[in-house]
Amino acid sequence: MTLPAQRHGTDPGRELAEPGFWQQPPAHRLAAFARLRDAEGPVFVPEGSGRGHWALVRHAQVQEASRLPKVFASAPGVTTPEPARWVRALFGDSMVNLDGPDHAQLRKIVQRAFTPRLLAAAEADIHAVAARIVDDVLADQPDEFVSAVASRLPLEVICNMMGIPEHYRAEIADRVNHASENIGVERGLASRLRMPGRGLRALARMQRMVAGIGRERRKHPTDDLISALVCANVDGQALGARQLGAFFSLLMVAGVETTRNAITHGLSLLTDHPDQRDLLLSDFEKYADGAVDEMIRHSTPIIQFRRTVAAEHTMDGHVFRPGDKVVLYYASANRDEAVFPDPDAFVITRSPNPHLGFGGGGPHFCLGAHLARVEMKALFRELLTRPVGLRAVGLPDLAGSNFDNRVRSLRFAFERP
């Protein structure tokens, strides 16, 4: 790859490559993205050893790249760093890292498994789980929101939907935390050498566990998602053991982490903006859908995904060539002033709100978008409309990840009459 002129002299993208950038306060990072959006075209971000990526920071840029999968390919991987070949060979390719017919066939099998009956049952379960979690919170009076509330809802909903036996669930929750706790987080050398093995072991154990359940469901199917996936007959295909394991890992790490972070940021936003909270409470059913989408836009649970250029393409005056790396910065696109007036404001009546919190469209648009919205709406209905309300205390403890807007913990308290 030819090094761009921007790498010499003033380099507007260099800040994103600095190890400490993602540990800076959110306002600092958002200001840096605003400066990048003012650049004439895509900005180069050096990554060392002569390599780097082009930052797509505008809403239109991210949408364009998302909707041209033959140009901006997900393979060999959408995360930074890209998964090693041996990891892909051992664990199988996740759906987010596939393109073309391979991706289309796998997505087709999964979509067919989400039958109307299964989705209706999942939605009913979401409301029951949300009510039970808030019942427990009111009874036990915990003070840490992520573990007591935000993590529980998506984990329990997904496990119920998949048909994961109860005795596996505590271990799965632990494996999810180990697998995701350091994604995108700058660490010291000793930690970098130790933690990848810990995360991969967690994934391997989780995948072995679900593969065993899948074998049992093939013999004795039940009315759950694992049974639907392993017994499917979509063009003569169902999910094999590695495919099931890769899908389950994606569902647990992506589905649980992203939803729990959006929920946690949501409570913090409503606490910091009491006028918006009061408006939501004035007519919850009227404003809830808009509030959920604004929480997702404002927090942007997934900060970025990577793409590899597969064919020459011109965007905003820049010519991308095969082999170039680009990064779709959803966190920046969701604050694009050209699309969102007063983008840093939290406004639950924002309309239109074409946020890219579930992706920029195209074949990789998030399969779980609908369920995530239902989960958030159900939980906030329970949290906000009970006689004793909740509020965040202090700022969220952010992980400082360049991949997701992860919250490690958030203190909360009960509002007494």
N, C-alpha and C positions, 0 to 999 in steps of 0.2 A: 504494500500500500504506500502510495506517495504521501510524504508528510506535507501537510498544508502550511501555507504561509503564516497562518495565525499562531503557529507554535513558536515563532520567533518574535521577540519583542513583547508587546502587550498581548496577553492571551486571555480573553474574557472567559474561556472555559476552564482555565487551570484551577480555579477555586473548587470546582466540583470534584477534582482529583485529589485534593488535600485530605489527608487522613482525618483531620479534626473537623472538617466542614460539617459532617452529619451529626456531630455532637453539639453544634451550635444551637442556640435557641431557634425555634421555628421561624420567628420574624426575620432573623438573619438569613436563613436559607431562602425564604420566600422573596426577600429583597434581591438576592443574587439571581433567582430565576427571572424576576421582573427585568433585570438588566439584560439577561440573555434574550428575553423576548423582544427587546428593542434592537437587537442586532439585525443586520440585513438578511441574513440567511442562517442555516444551521451552523452551530458553533462546534469546533473541535475540542474534545476533552482528552488530554494526554493521559495514558495509563502506564507509562514507563516502557523501556526497551523498544522504543520506536513505534509502539502501538497505541491505540486509543479508540475513541468512538465519537460519532457525531451526535450532538444532543438535539433532539426534536422537542421543543419546549412550548410551541404554540398549539392551540387547540386544533387548528386546521392541519398542521403538520402531523400530529399524532393520528388524527382521523384518516388522513390520506395514506399513511404507512400501514395502518391497521387494515384498511380495505384493499390493499394490494399485496396479498400474501405470496404471489408469484415473484414479486420484486423484493419485498422485505420478509424474509423467511424466518420462521421460529427455530428451525434446526440450525445448528446443533444444540441450542439451548437458549432460554430466555432470561436466565439468571446470570448474575455476575459474581464470581467467574462462571463460565459455561461448565456444565457437568463433564467430567473426564469420560473418555470412551469406556474405560473399564467399569465405571459406575453405571453408565447406561447399559452396558452389556449385562451387568449383574442384576440391576433392579428393573430393567426395561425402560422404555421411553414413556415419560408422562405425556398426556394429551397436549399439554401446553407447548411441548417441544417438537411436535410433529407437524408436517405440512401435507398438502395435497391429498391423494387418495387414502394414505395411511390415517391421516387425521380425520378425514371425512367418514371413513368406515367405522373407526372407533367412536366418534361422536354420534354416529347414527345408532350404533348399538346402545349407547348410554341413553340417548334421547328416547328411543323406543321403550326402554325399561321404565322411564318415568311416565307411567300410564296415568290417565285421569284419576283412576281409583287410588293409585299410590299417592299421587299429589294431594288428593282430598284428605286422605288419612294423615298425611304429613302435616297439612295445615291444621287439622283438628288437634293433632298431637302438640304442635307448636303452642297453641293457646293453653293447653293443659299444663305443659312444662313451664311456661312463663308464669302461670298462676301459682304453681307449686314452688317455684324458686322464690317468688316474692313472699309467699307464706312462710317459707323457711327463714328468709331474711328478717321478717318482722318478729318471728319467734326467737331467733338466735342472736339478733342484734350484732352482726359482724361489722367491721369498719374498713375492710379492704374490698373494693368493688370488683376488680378483675377476677379474683378467685371465687368470690362468693356469688357473683351474678353473671358478669359478662362472658366468662369462659364456659359456665355450666350450660347455658341455653343452646348454643350451636353444637356443643359436644353431645349433649343428651339427644337432641333432635336428630343429628346425623346417625348416632348409634342406634336409635330406635328405628329410623328409616332403613338403615342397612340390615338390621336384624342381628346386631352384635350382642351376644349373651352378657348379662349383667356382670358376671364374675370377671370378664375381660376389661371392663371399662376403666377402672382405676389405672391399670397398667397402660392402656392406650393413651389416657390423658398424660401420663408421665412420659411416654415415648414421644408424643406430639411436642411437648415442651422441650425435650432434649433435642429433637430433630430441628426445631426452628429457633431456638433461643439465641443463636449467634449468626443467623443469616444476615449478611450485609453489615455486620458490626465489626469495626476495626478492633483487633486484639493484638496482644503481644506475641512474640515468637513462640513461647512455650504453650500458650493457649491455642495458637493456630495449629501447632503440631498435634495437640491433644484433642481438641474439640471436633475436628472433622470426623475422626474415628468414632467418637461418642455419638455424633449425630447419625452417621451411617449405620452404626450398630442399632440405634433406636429404630431407624427405618426398616432395617432387615428383620428385626423381631416383630415389628408391627405387620410387615408384609407376610411373614411366615404364619402369623396368627390368622390373618384374614384368608390366606390360601387354604389353611386347614378348615376354616368355616365354609369356604367355597366348595371344597371337596365333599363335605357333608351335605351341603345344599343341593349339589348335583344328584346325590342319591335320594335325598329326602327334601324336596323343595318346600318352602313355606311362603307366606305372603309378605315378602320383604324384598329390598332392592338387590341384595346379593343373589338371591334365588333368581330374580328376573335377569340379572346380568350373566350369570353362568349357565342359565338354561335358555337364553335367548336363541332365536333362529332368524338372524338378520342376514339375508343372502347366504344362509348356511353357516353363519358364524356366531359364536358367543365369546365371552371373555375367557381367556386362559388364565392360569394361575398368576403369571407375571403381570399380565395386563390388569387383572383384578387388583393385585397388590399395588401397582403403580397408580391406578385410579383411586384406590382407597387412601393412599398416602397423599395424593393431591387433594382429595376431598377433606381429609382431616387437617392437613397443614394449612391449606389455602382456605377451605370453608370455615374452619373453626377460628383460625387466627384473624382473618379479615373481618369476620362478623363481630368477634369479641372486641377488636380494636375500634370498629365503627360504633359499637354500643358504648364503649367507655368514653370515646371522644364525644359522643352525643350527650352523655350526662354532664360532662365538663362544659360543653357549649351551652346547654340549657341553664346551667348554674351561672355561667359568666354573662348570659344575656337574659336576665329575668323578664324583660319585656316580651321576648319571643316565647319564653316558657308560659307566661300568662296568656299570650295569644293562643298557644297550643291548647292550654287547659280550658280556654273559653269555649271551644268546640273541637274536641279531640278528633272526631271522625272527619270533620271538614279539613283540618290542617295537618293531620298526621302523615299523609303520603308526602306532602311537600316538605315536612320537617325531616323525614327520613332521608329523602334525596339530598336535602341541603346538608345534613350531617355527613353524608357520604362524600359530597363534593368538597365540603370544607376540610374534612380530615383526610380524604383520599387514602384509604387503607393500603393500597399497593402504590408505591411511589414510582416505580419504573419497571419496564420490561425491555429486554434486549432483542434486537433483530440483526440478521446478517443479510446483506444485499446480495441478491441472486441474479439481478439483471440491471443493466444501466438505466438510470432514471434521473430526471431533473426535477428538483423541488426548490422553489424560491430562489432560482438562479444558480443553485449548486448542482453539480453532476455527481451522483453517486455511482460508484463502479462496483462490479462483483467482488465480493470479499470484504468490502467496507463494513464496519460495525456501526450500528445506530442504536440509540437508546430512546425509548418513548417515555418521556417524563410526564406521567399523568398528573403528578403533584403540581407541575407548572401549568399544564394545559387547563386544569380546573380553576386556575386563577387568571386566565387570559382576559385582559381588559376588553379585548375586541368582542368577546362573547358574553362575559359576565360583568355588568356594571357594578362598580364598587365591590370588586371580587373578594376582598378580605372581610367584608361584612358577613354576618350570619343572619340570613333572612329566610324564614321558613315559607314565606309566600313568594319566593323568587320564581318567576315564570316568564319565559321558558327557562328550564334548567337542564340543558343538554350536557350534563357532566359526564366525564369519562371514567367514573369510579369503577365501572364494570368492564372497561375496555373501550376502544375506539370504534367498535363495530367490526364487521367482517366475520370470518369463520371462527375466530377465537373469542367472541363475545361470551362473557361469563355465563355458564349453564345454570349457576345457582343464584342468579340475580333476583328472580322472583321470590324464592324461599328466604333469601337474606332480608329482603324488604318485609316480608310477612313476619319474620322473627323479630326484627327491630320494632315494628309497629306493635306487635303483641306485647313485647316486654315493656315498652314505654307506656302503653296503656295501663299495665299493672302497676308500674313504678309510680306513675304520676297521679293516678285517679283513686288510689287507696287513701283512707283518712290520714295516714302519716306519710308525708312525702319524703323524698330523699334529695340531697344536694352533695355535690363534690366538695371536698375540703382540700384546698391547696391545688397545686399544679400536677398534671399527670407525670409519672416517672417514665420518660421516654427511653427507648433502647438505643437511640442514635444509629439506627440502621439506614443504609442507603437503599434498601429494598422495600421495606414496609414501614408504615407509621405505627410502630408497635409500642404499646403501653405495657410496661412491666407491672405497674401498680397504680392505684388511685384510691386515696382515702375518701370515705364518704360518711355522712352523718344523717340522722333523722331530723326532719323539721317538726318541731313540737308546736302544737296549737298555742 
